[in-house]
Amino acid sequence: MNALMTRNLLPQDLDAALLVGRAWRDATRSRKAGPALIMVRRGEIIDISSHCNCMADLLDRDDAADFVRTIEGESLGPIEALLENSLAEPQVTPYLLAPCDVQAIKACGVTFAVSLLERVIEEQAGGDAGRAGQLRAELNEVIGQDLSRIAPGSDEAMALKKALQARGAWSQYMEVGLGPDAEVFTKAQPFSSVGFGARVGLHPASQWNNPEPEIVLAVDAKGEPRGATLGNDVNLRDVEGRSALLLGKAKDNNASCSIGPFIRLFDERFTLDSVRQARVSLRIEGEDDDFLLEGESDMREISRDPLDLVQQTIGAHHQYPDGFMLFLGTMFSPIQDRDGEGHGFTHHIGDRVIIATPSLGALVNRVDHSDKLPPWTFGIRQWLAHQR
């Protein structure tokens, strides 16, 4: 692995970007050790905790962008130094945390045609990676068309559903990929996500797994998207493939949710349309085998508009008084063979995962087993104690 140039991990228009986040700080005379709310201004990290209790409060402000442009705070040094501290092992204070705090962590599944096919393959393989290649070829022959051109819930989608049901090829994943209702699930608990530079966790029982690079919307309590960041919705393909009812075990383990490096607030330069037009890159570098996998996801190929996904998550049917972070889904299910022909991709311990897009920078994490990583101990009660 080559050393990372921290400047290359930041938004291309850094000076114009309204970036907010969280960092872990040591104790000082005036504060306890713990999380601090931060912003970036002219390449410098500024602690703004004295102005706002938590990220959810900041995002709920109608004037959040103007507020961040004008407030002052304590300097924590240049942004490059914070990134270097976060990439160090062990991390050096101050270092980045996931930029969210009390918000719920929600995620959407099967929002790209490619990921839809891979979910069906997982289901039919029953967790056996060795069957994936054959099933992929068979499924492509049965479907025989480009699913990305079919709008979920449309007459065309429902006609395809009937045809596939007649062939015995319909699936619960087809239902959420092509039907009217999106899959929205709880990815992780508030405060449990890890941030830039931290290690992400795989359940030690998993032998078939992958990263899921996604854009994550930061949504306020009223259901308004207020900004965006990057996320890794780490997935255990063998576990979910055995049963969709094991989704919680496949998705929510110690350090299995990574978000960061910062939330970029929406303003006149960066909007929800910027998210709709974004291209998200993925790079996986093996530590023990010189493996390299690179790919790119085009958000224009998403089957459901991001605002539709937000509206399916919050409304009269469901409220989130602390707001929520919403993973928008991925088209990546890496299939490049790594450990044997037809077995596709799975992580090795030590892999470095880099998820990036020019407007948001890059989210960098290394891979380890969940039970080998520091346990999650800083929850809501600890945060409340820190606030006193």
Backbone hydrogen bonds, N-H to C=O, Kabsch-Sander energy under -0.5 kcal/mol:
donor,donor_aa,acceptor,acceptor_aa,energy
6,T,4,L,-0.8
8,N,5,M,-1.5
9,L,6,T,-1.8
10,L,7,R,-1.1
12,Q,358,P,-2.5
14,L,11,P,-1.1
16,A,13,D,-1.6
17,A,13,D,-1.2
17,A,14,L,-0.7
19,L,17,A,-1.0
19,L,40,V,-0.5
20,V,263,I,-2.5
21,G,38,I,-2.5
22,R,97,L,-0.5
23,A,36,A,-2.1
24,W,95,Y,-2.8
25,R,23,A,-0.5
25,R,34,G,-2.7
28,T,31,R,-2.2
34,G,25,R,-2.1
36,A,23,A,-2.6
38,I,21,G,-2.7
39,M,46,I,-2.0
40,V,19,L,-1.9
41,R,44,E,-2.6
44,E,41,R,-1.6
45,I,77,G,-3.1
46,I,39,M,-2.8
47,D,74,E,-3.3
48,I,37,L,-2.6
48,I,46,I,-0.6
49,S,37,L,-0.6
51,H,48,I,-1.9
52,C,48,I,-0.9
58,L,54,C,-1.8
59,L,55,M,-2.6
60,D,56,A,-1.5
61,R,57,D,-0.6
61,R,58,L,-1.1
64,A,61,R,-1.3
67,F,63,D,-3.0
68,V,64,A,-2.4
69,R,65,A,-1.6
70,T,66,D,-1.2
70,T,67,F,-0.6
71,I,67,F,-1.9
74,E,47,D,-1.2
76,L,45,I,-3.2
77,G,45,I,-0.5
79,I,43,G,-2.6
82,L,78,P,-1.4
83,L,79,I,-2.1
84,E,80,E,-2.3
85,N,81,A,-2.6
86,S,82,L,-1.9
87,L,83,L,-1.8
88,A,84,E,-1.2
92,V,85,N,-1.8
95,Y,24,W,-1.1
97,L,22,R,-2.6
98,A,193,S,-0.5
104,A,323,G,-1.8
105,I,188,A,-0.9
106,K,104,A,-0.7
106,K,325,M,-3.1
107,A,185,F,-2.6
108,C,327,F,-1.9
109,G,183,E,-1.6
116,L,112,F,-2.0
117,L,113,A,-2.0
118,E,114,V,-1.9
119,R,115,S,-2.2
120,V,116,L,-2.0
121,I,117,L,-2.2
122,E,118,E,-2.4
123,E,119,R,-2.3
124,Q,120,V,-2.6
125,A,121,I,-2.4
126,G,122,E,-1.1
126,G,123,E,-0.5
127,G,122,E,-1.1
128,D,125,A,-1.4
129,A,127,G,-0.8
131,R,128,D,-1.6
132,A,129,A,-1.5
133,G,342,G,-1.1
135,L,131,R,-2.1
136,R,132,A,-2.4
137,A,133,G,-1.7
138,E,134,Q,-2.2
139,L,135,L,-2.7
140,N,136,R,-2.1
141,E,137,A,-1.5
142,V,138,E,-2.0
143,I,139,L,-2.6
144,G,140,N,-2.1
147,L,145,Q,-0.9
149,R,146,D,-1.3
150,I,147,L,-1.9
151,A,149,R,-0.6
153,G,178,L,-3.7
154,S,151,A,-2.0
158,M,154,S,-2.3
159,A,155,D,-2.2
160,L,156,E,-2.1
161,K,157,A,-2.2
162,K,158,M,-1.9
163,A,159,A,-2.0
164,L,160,L,-2.8
165,Q,161,K,-2.6
166,A,162,K,-2.0
167,R,163,A,-1.0
168,G,165,Q,-1.1
169,A,164,L,-3.1
170,W,164,L,-0.7
175,E,171,S,-1.9
176,V,172,Q,-1.5
177,G,173,Y,-1.7
178,L,174,M,-3.0
179,G,174,M,-0.6
179,G,175,E,-1.9
183,E,109,G,-0.7
184,V,182,A,-0.7
185,F,107,A,-2.9
187,K,105,I,-2.1
187,K,185,F,-0.7
188,A,105,I,-1.1
191,F,101,D,-0.8
192,S,189,Q,-2.1
194,V,257,C,-2.7
197,G,364,V,-3.3
198,A,195,G,-1.6
200,V,366,R,-3.2
201,G,255,A,-1.9
202,L,368,D,-1.9
206,S,203,H,-2.0
210,N,235,N,-2.2
214,E,231,G,-2.5
216,V,229,T,-2.7
217,L,326,L,-2.5
218,A,227,G,-2.5
219,V,217,L,-0.7
219,V,324,F,-2.9
220,D,224,E,-2.5
223,G,220,D,-1.8
226,R,218,A,-3.4
227,G,218,A,-1.0
228,A,264,R,-1.8
229,T,216,V,-2.3
230,L,260,G,-1.1
231,G,214,E,-2.5
232,N,258,S,-2.5
233,D,212,E,-2.3
233,D,231,G,-0.5
234,V,232,N,-1.6
234,V,256,S,-0.9
235,N,210,N,-2.4
236,L,250,A,-0.7
237,R,208,W,-1.1
237,R,235,N,-0.8
238,D,208,W,-1.9
240,E,236,L,-2.1
241,G,237,R,-2.0
242,R,238,D,-1.2
242,R,239,V,-0.5
243,S,239,V,-1.1
246,L,243,S,-1.9
247,L,244,A,-1.4
250,A,246,L,-2.4
251,K,247,L,-2.0
252,D,248,G,-2.7
253,N,251,K,-0.8
256,S,253,N,-2.3
258,S,232,N,-1.6
259,I,194,V,-2.4
260,G,230,L,-2.6
263,I,20,V,-3.1
264,R,228,A,-3.0
264,R,262,F,-0.6
265,L,18,L,-2.7
265,L,263,I,-0.7
266,F,226,R,-2.4
267,D,270,F,-2.4
274,S,271,T,-0.6
275,V,271,T,-1.2
276,R,272,L,-2.1
277,Q,273,D,-1.4
278,A,275,V,-1.2
280,V,297,S,-3.0
281,S,279,R,-0.5
281,S,356,A,-3.1
282,L,295,G,-2.5
283,R,354,I,-1.8
284,I,293,L,-2.8
285,E,283,R,-0.5
285,E,352,R,-2.5
286,G,284,I,-0.5
286,G,291,F,-3.1
293,L,284,I,-2.0
295,G,282,L,-2.1
297,S,280,V,-3.3
299,M,278,A,-2.6
299,M,297,S,-0.6
301,E,298,D,-2.3
302,I,299,M,-1.5
303,S,111,T,-3.3
308,D,305,D,-0.6
309,L,305,D,-1.9
310,V,306,P,-2.0
311,Q,307,L,-2.4
312,Q,308,D,-1.7
313,T,309,L,-0.8
313,T,310,V,-0.9
314,I,310,V,-2.3
315,G,318,H,-2.9
318,H,315,G,-0.9
323,G,320,Y,-2.3
324,F,219,V,-2.0
325,M,104,A,-2.9
326,L,217,L,-2.6
327,F,106,K,-2.5
327,F,325,M,-0.6
328,L,215,I,-2.2
333,S,331,M,-0.6
338,R,344,G,-1.7
339,D,344,G,-0.7
343,H,340,G,-2.1
345,F,334,P,-0.9
350,G,367,V,-2.6
351,D,348,H,-1.9
352,R,285,E,-2.7
353,V,351,D,-0.5
353,V,365,N,-3.3
354,I,283,R,-2.6
355,I,353,V,-0.5
355,I,363,L,-2.5
356,A,281,S,-2.0
357,T,361,G,-2.1
360,L,357,T,-1.6
361,G,357,T,-1.9
362,A,9,L,-2.2
363,L,355,I,-3.3
364,V,362,A,-0.5
365,N,353,V,-2.1
366,R,198,A,-0.7
367,V,351,D,-1.8
368,D,200,V,-2.3
370,S,202,L,-2.9
372,K,369,H,-1.7
373,L,369,H,-0.6
373,L,370,S,-0.9
377,T,375,P,-0.6
379,G,377,T,-1.2
383,W,379,G,-2.3
384,L,380,I,-2.6
385,A,381,R,-2.2
386,H,382,Q,-2.0
387,Q,383,W,-1.5
388,R,384,L,-0.8
388,R,385,A,-0.6
